[in-house]
Amino acid sequence: MQAGGRLRKPYLATAVIVALAAGIVGLGFLGPHAGPAASGHGASASPAASTIPRSLSRPAAAASEGPTPDGPEALQALTGLAQVQLPPSRVAASSLPLRVVDRSMAVVGQRLFYIVASYRLESSEIGSSADPQTLAVAASGESINAIAAAGSSIVYVVTSASGSGGQAGSNGANLRVTWSVWLLDLKSGSRRRLDEGTRYTSSFTVADSPVHVAVTSSAYALDRPASPGGATQTDAVEVHSLDGKLLWSSQVTAPVVDVLLGGNRLAILTQEIGSRSEPRTLWLSDAAHPDPVEVSHPASSASLSSDGAYLAWDLAPASGPTGKDFLSEVAIENTASGAVSFLGRVTTVAAPLPGGPSVSATARGAVIAWLAATPGGLVYPAFSFASGAAAGFFDAGQQPVWLRLDGTRLTWVTQRRDGGYATAFATELTSS
């Protein structure tokens, strides 16, 4: 997107490489979890902002039920990132309830929102000993599949699936998925249904959720599936003000797998019909230019800063001219200028691409966080200030499954490899 709001496709070949500076310290105190937080109500704890020291320290050994370091050679895959060790006093932590679903989470300040057992929407104050708060419960036969949060607004999707009684719907599909989108106002406690509909499909999984949502402090976005879901029809991604007024609609010709909303910009991830392995395509639009413009193909997952100033995405693995694979390649676009920068490296060792980037805007530029992997398949929360002032990764004693930036506050969620307790952590990042 050029200055003045004019959208364009960035030219990746001229992108500037984001500098990765060492000089920080890593997190080895995370040990086994005793279980969910004890009952009771306490004051919310907030980690104090701090300047990260300019000395390096090797993290302590990870807990036995979590990942263990797979040697210095493997950690070389994290070239340019310093291991970061923070004392417990600088990190807020809270154990989460059993059966937390990591497919959709959201965070606002110290408050984390998540789905439990696929039918309850709950929240926890990270660092507090207070019990989790139940915000919504789906009816029998229904499930909560997606959530988004900003300010005091929570948007969530409720679905139910049933057979069509032998009478096929569109294109012969025999499974009927009913969906509804709800808005919860945390200040008043009121809730209202924003939209509802039906889609027919041959199979329904969480990955095939018919509706995806995003929200800011003043607007929300949802993708409206082509009704009744014909394969040749287009999907519409709509942006509404919180009072329901339609602000703009963007049409896409491939199924939507994610929607992102920041400031006055909308980002959309699509994937071709019937494909779960092919790379995704990332698009950008706004009210002045509702027709989506392609930003990147391939893409894996994406993040849009809350003000819409920065768009980040994790590219799917691709082979270069020498046969080497590009792994954990994260790109960042300044949406006003269209300039694109990269955080990445080349390796000959294949490893999973965890993705999950999160980007936020600060007075000193963009801050990016993502889930970085080693060739051994271990995953670490990593971060970098685009100014090159600081970059590092945390040795999180359990497997991280989700992370998000809210300003310079980084929140990540870990889970034991046996599927046991999940824990949320949060700390303030600084660029010096």
N, C-alpha and C positions, 0 to 999 in steps of 0.2 A: 504494500500500500504506500503510495507516494504521499509527500506532504500535501496537505489540503484535502486528504481523504480519498484520493484517487487510487483505486486498487490496481495492483500489477503482480505478475508472477516474478519472484526474485530469481536471479541467476546465480545458482549455487557455485559455479566455477570461480566466481570472483569473490567468494565469501572470505571474510577475515577470520582467522583462527583465534578463538578466545584464549587468552593467556591463562595458564594454570600455575598458580604460585604456591609453593610449599611454605611452611612456616607455622604450622598449627599442631595441635596436640590431640589424641584419640580416645576412645571410650571403652574401657575394659572392665568397668565395675558391674556390668549387667550380668546378674547371675540367675539361678533358677528361681522360679516364682512359687511362692507358698500357696497361692490360690487367690480367689477374688478378694477385693478389699473388704475389710471388716465393716460391719454395719455401724452406723453412727453418722453424725453430721459435723463437719469441721470446716474451717475457713479454707477457701481455695488458695493453693500455693502457686506462686508465679516465679519461675526461675529468674534470677537477677541477670540483667544484661551485663556482659563482661567483655573485656578485651582478651582475645585468645593469645596466650603467651607465644613467643617466637622460639620455642624450643621443642624438640621432638622427643617422644617417649614411646617405647614399644608397649602396646596394650597388654593387659593381663590375659591369661588363658581364658578361653570362653568356657561357659558352663557345659557340663557333659551332655545335656540334652539338646544343646544348640549346636550351631556349626563350629567346627574347629579350624584354625588356620591351616591352609594346605601348602604352607612353605613359602619362603621368600620368592621362589621362581613364579609361583602363582600370583603373588601380590604385585609382581612387576606389571601385571595387566592393568593395575591401577596407577600407571605411570603419571606423574604430575600431581598426584593427590597425596597429601600427608595424612598419616594415621592420626586421628584426633582423640585425645583423652580429656574428658571433662570430669571433675569431681562430682559426686552425687548432689552437692549443694547447688550446682548449676543446671541440674536437669530435674524437671518435674516428671513423675511417673504414677500411673494408676493401672491396676489390674482390671481387666474387662470381664464381663460375664462369660460363662461357657457358651459355646455354640455361636460365637460372633461370626457373622458372614463378612468376609473381607472384600466382596465384589464391589460394594458401594459404601463409601464413607464420606464424611464432610467435617470440616473444622471451622469454627469461628472463635478466634481468641483462644481461650483455655478450654473451650467446650468442644468435645468430640461427639459426633452423631454417627450411629451405626445401626445395622440390622442384626437382630438376634433370632436365630432359629427360623429365619425367612419370613416371619410374620409379625415381629415386634420392632418398632422404631424406638431406640433408646438413646440417651446421651449421658456422658460423664464429664465432670470437671477434672481435667488432668492435674494431678497433684493433690487432689482433695480425697479425704477418706469417706465422703458422703456416698450413699448408695446411688447407683445409676437411676436416672429418671425415665420412666416409660412415657413416651409422647403419643404413640399411636399403636393400635393393635388391629391387624387384619381380621376379617370375619372368617369363619370356618370355610375351608376350601379356597381361600385367597392367600396371596403372598405379597410382600413388599419387595420390589425388585430394584428400585433405584431411588437415591435421595440426593438432594443438593441443598446447600445452606448458605446464607449471606445475611449479615445484620441480624434481624429478629425473624427472618422468614425461612421456613423450611418447606421445600417442595418434594413430594414423594409420589411414587407410582405403585398402584395396587393392581394386580392381575389375577385372573382365574382362567383355567383352561378346562374344556370339556369336549367330549366327542360330539359329532353332529348328528348322532342318531342314525347313521347310515346314509344320510343325505349330504353329499359333498358340497362344500362351498366353492369359492372362486378357485379356478384351475384344478378342480378335483381334490383340493385339500379337505381333510375330514376332521381337523381339530380347530375348535373355535376358541380364540383367546379374547377375553373381555378385559379392557383396561380402563383405568380412571386415574387422573392426576389431581392431587390435593395440595392446597396451600395451608400451612399452619403458621399462625402469628404467635410467636413465643411471648410477646408482651401481653396480649389480651387473652391468649389461650384459645382464640376462635379458629375455626377451620372451615374451609369451603372447597367444593369440588370445582376445579378449573376446567376440566374437559373429560370426555369419556368416549369410548368407541369399541369396535370389534375388529378383529383380524382373523382370517383363516390361514392355517399353515399345515404342513404335513407333519411337523414335529416342533415341539416347543421346549427350549432350554433357556436358562438365564441369558446366555449369550445371544439368543434370538429375541430378547425382550422387545416387544413391539413399540415401546416408547422410551425415549431418553430425555432427561431434563437438565436444566441449568438455571441458576437464579443469581441476581445481583440485588443490591438494596432497593432497586427501583423497578426491576423488570424480571421476567422469566422467559425461558425458551423451552419448546418441546417439539419433537418431530411427530407429525401427524401421518401415520401410515396410510398408504393408498388404500382406500376402502373398496372392496373387502380384502385387499392385499394382493391384487393381481401382479404377476411378475413383470409385466410390461408397463405398469403405471409408475408415475413418479411420486416420491414422498415430498411433503412440504415441511420445512422447519420454520416454525412461527415464533416471533418475538412479541410478547405482550407486556404492557405496563402492569404493575401489580393490581391495578383496578380492573384489568381485563381488556383494555383497549389494544387492538392489534397495531403494532408499530411497523413491522414489515414481515414478509414471508419470502423464504428462499427455497427454490425448487431444486431437487437433486434426482438423478436418474438411477442411482444405486442405493441399496439399503443403508440406512444410517446406523452407525455403531456407537457414536458419541456426539454430544453437542456441548459446546463451551460458550459462555457468555461473559464478556468483560467490557465495562464501559459501554460504548455504543457499537461494539463489534461482536460478531457471531462467528465461531469456528465450527466446522462440521467434519467429522470423520466418516467416510463411506467405504463399503467393501462390496465387491461384485456379488450378485445373487448366487447363492449356493456355494460360496467359497469361504473357508475358514482359515486357509493357509496362505492365500495370496495377500500381498501387501495392501495396505489401506491407502486411500487418497485423502489428503487434507485440503479443506476449502475455507475461504474467508469471505465474509460479506458484511455490509452495514446498511443502514436505512437509506442512504443516498445511492448505494449500489447493491440492491438486493440479490442480483444474480451472482451466485458464488463464483469466485475466481480460485483456480487451483494454486495451492501453495507448494505442496510437495507430494510426490509419488516416487518411491514408496514411503509410507509412514507406519508407525506401530501404535503409538499412543501420543496424546498431546495435552497441552496446558495453555491457558490464556490468563494473563495477569488480570487482577480484578478491575484495573482501569483500562484494559484493552491495549496497553502500550506495547506488550511483548507477547509473542506466541512462541511456544517451544514444542518440539516433537522429537520422538526417538525413532530413528530410521530403522527399518527392518534390515536384517543382515544382507549384505551384497558382496559379491566377489569382485576384486579389482583386477587390473590387467596382469598382475603377477600371480594371481590365484589366491591372494591373501583375503581374508574376510575382515570386513569392517565391523567391529563389535561395540556395543554401547555408544553409538554415535548419537549425540544429542545436538540438535540445531536450534538456534534462537533467532527469531526475526524481530526487528524493530518495525512495528506495523505502520509507523508514520513514514519512515524512509524506505522501507523494503529491504534494508541491509540485513544480511544473514551471517551469523557466526557459528562455529562448531566447537563442540567439546568431544574429542574422539581420538582414536589411535588405530593402528593396524596390527593384527596378530595373525599367526598361522594356525592358532589353536581354536577349534570350534567351541563355543560356549553359548548357553541360552541367553537370549536378549530380554532381560526383565522389564526394561522400559520404565514407564510410570513417571515421566518428568513432571516437575512442578516449577512454575516460574512466577516471580512477583517483582514489582517495580518499587525501587527506593529512590531517595534523593540522589544517590550515587550511581544509579543505573540498575540493571537487572540483577537479580539473584536467582540462581537455578539450582534445583535439587533433583536427584534421580536415584534409581536403584542400580548400582554398579555391580557387575558380576566378574568373578575370576574364572579362568579356564576350568577349575574344579567344580564350578557351578554354585559357589557360595555367593551370597548377595549382601551388599553393604549399602547403607544410606550414604550418599555422597552429595557434595554441594560445591558451588563455585560462585564467587562474585565476578560478574562479567568484566569488571575493571581490572581483574587479575590480582586484586589485593589479597585474596585468601582462597584456598581450595583444599578440600580434605574429605575423608570418609570416616565413619564411625564403625568400630568393631562392636556391633550390637549382638550381645551374647546369644540371642535367639534369631530365627530367620525373619527378616523384615518383609512384610507383605504389602505395605502401603505407606506413602508419605505425602505430606502436603506443606507448602509454604504459605504463611499468612503474614505478609510483610517480611520481616527477618526472623520470625518465629517459625522454627521447623518442628513439625510434629510427625512422628512415625510410629507405626504399629508393628510389633513382632509377634510371632507365634511359634510355639514349640514344634519341632519336627513331628512329634507324635500327634499333632492336632489338639494339644491341650490348651492351657491358658494362654490368652493373648494379653499383651501389655502395651499401653500407649505411653510414649515418651515425648517430651517437648523441651526445647532449649532455644535461647536467643543466639543467633549468629551475628558476628561482627566482621567487618571487612579489614580490620587491622589487628 
